[in-house]
Amino acid sequence: MGFTIRAKMCKSLKDIIIDKNNNWQALRNKDGKTIKPQETFRMQYFIGKDGSVFDLVVQRKLIKGQTETGLGIDMNNAINDSDQSLAIGEYIYRAIATNLEGLTDSEIIHFYNQRGEDSENRIKKLKNDFGARQMPCSDFSANALYFDICSLSYNLFALMRQLLPLEFANKRAKYVRHRLYSIAAKVIQHAGQVIVKCQAQYYDLLNQVLNSIKAFRPVLT
């Protein structure tokens, strides 16, 4: 089974990480362009006497100049609270343990950062934007129903967002509320027509939205 796991940056790795002979390479994006100021190198690692050998892809990012922002980090040797990053000198280091073969260091990092095709971000939006952060009571069935309603609301919003202009393609619910729902408008009927009156600056946006909704044809099975 293949895996990519964020490794704990224990102090025993410090001497290995800061070795001047490490073959650091530029981190590249998915188009092959250099991401500055970030670099990677790969080494083999194992845990325990009889542990299986795996690859450790180390990533470092230049953080020179951030010591003056009042973050309170000892740049000479600091491990953060989650033990997943290590600050040494001008760099902050993180590592990914993996047994995947045939991928470059940059590809391993991008693959890990997907985290299940953005599932972590979807869960965050479900919790923060649609009320699923905390269940309302101690009854399992009631909580299950509440969670289903939250999930349904999120999915309906995701579907609705596909009908909106491209500006809203990846926006969260609070952005849509601020940009669209909060527009002051008046709906009137005149000569058998429904008319939406609003300020001129919002006309083009509302016109796009209304035309997209009118053009929508649900697929019935």
Helices and strands as residue ranges (DSSP letters): E 4-6, G 11-13, H 14-17, E 25-28, E 34-45, E 54-62, G 66-69, E 78-79, E 86-88, E 91-98, H 105-129, H 140-163, G 166-168, H 173-176, I 177-181, E 185-190, E 193-198, G 200-202, H 203-215
